Amino acid sequence: KDTEQRQKLANVVILATGGTIAGAGASAANSATYQAAKLGVDKLIAGVPELADLANVRGEQVMQIASESFSNDDLLKLAKRVAELAESKDVDGIVITHGTDTLEETAYFLNLVEKTDKPIVVVGSMRPGTAMSADGMLNLYNAVAVASDKQSRGKGVLVTMNDEIQSGRDVSKAVNIKTEAFKSAWGPMGMVVEGKSYWFRLPAKRHTTNSEFDIKQISSLPQVDIAYGYGNVTDTAYKALAQGGAKAIIHAGTGNGSVSSRVVPALQELRKDGVQIIRSSHVNQGGFVLRNAEQPDDKNDWVVAHDLNPQKARILAMVAMTKTQDAKELQRIFWEY
Ligand SMILES: NC(=O)C[C@H](N)C(=O)O
């Protein structure tokens, strides 16, 4: 392309972290059996030559891992690099290729801590590039399309999977074997079709430039762990997590974040010892925990996670606890973000 045409296109940086979108299987029939995090970012970009029609694209390999192994240090490393790039005058948008298992956690983390209105789009795939009907190429094409579109600015961190534009706050991996894997209880924000975005909704919760959190002020994250609620549950896991150093425990509760009578006394004790107790729900898609329903949260000084699933509640608790150790203040943050 001539220089004049190139100058008109947006500059998009692709930060690669691994996942199935960079995966490879033994044969084209292997859609589910393969190794994640094999291909480098240059190969990913070379695999979709049409990206050059959308933007001036360059890649950086930030890490090369399957996303189930993502650590808090990895989150910080990635978020700090995103912040540096977002400040650069010659970057208009950022795409992050990521494994789908914890993609919803990273997208929400970035949504909370990046102080920019430039588009940040997180993307993955359900099938490796070597499989028949691989979904990574189109997902990546859509991510670059959204990241280079001025309309995407100021809408928080976005996720492009299966032709949909989802809010990084709301979206969650709800299905693990289909390409239609990512859903939000509140619906997608828009669609991308043939490189063009169509928008229908805006996020109502605080994010990015309107967030009180800033990655530049965060150098470490407190330990927050999750324990699961089910019939016949005991308090063993909760006590062990606290003993292991958890500053907050997310209760991945049944229904409305309900807590078994066998577990309640231990959680009241742990709260007295300074551990934050955050009631979330593990119902698939559409958990919604009400304060003082099911449990007397005011009396116990516990927090409810609102509509955040347990893994997203962990992210918000870690970020919030870089600023406050007060349960009432944590609750305000859980309502607002
Ligand atoms: N589809 C995927 O990307 C799954 C993979 N285990 C990952 O999260 O890295």
Ligand as a Chemical Component Dictionary entry (heavy atoms), coordinates in Angstrom:
data_LIG
# 
_chem_comp.id                   LIG 
_chem_comp.type                 NON-POLYMER 
_chem_comp.pdbx_formal_charge   0 
_chem_comp.three_letter_code    LIG 
# 
loop_
_chem_comp_atom.comp_id 
_chem_comp_atom.atom_id 
_chem_comp_atom.alt_atom_id 
_chem_comp_atom.type_symbol 
_chem_comp_atom.charge 
_chem_comp_atom.model_Cartn_x 
_chem_comp_atom.model_Cartn_y 
_chem_comp_atom.model_Cartn_z 
_chem_comp_atom.pdbx_ordinal 
LIG N1 N1 N 0 -9.662 -22.131 24.243 1 
LIG C1 C1 C 0 -8.605 -21.869 25.027 2 
LIG O1 O1 O 0 -7.933 -20.898 24.791 3 
LIG C2 C2 C 0 -8.352 -22.789 26.185 4 
LIG C3 C3 C 0 -6.949 -22.844 26.726 5 
LIG N2 N2 N 0 -6.902 -23.814 27.780 6 
LIG C4 C4 C 0 -6.479 -21.516 27.295 7 
LIG O2 O2 O 0 -7.199 -20.878 28.017 8 
LIG O3 O3 O 0 -5.364 -21.129 27.039 9 
# 
loop_
_chem_comp_bond.comp_id 
_chem_comp_bond.atom_id_1 
_chem_comp_bond.atom_id_2 
_chem_comp_bond.value_order 
_chem_comp_bond.pdbx_ordinal 
LIG N1 C1 SING 1 
LIG C1 O1 DOUB 2 
LIG C1 C2 SING 3 
LIG C2 C3 SING 4 
LIG C3 N2 SING 5 
LIG C3 C4 SING 6 
LIG C4 O2 DOUB 7 
LIG C4 O3 SING 8 
# 
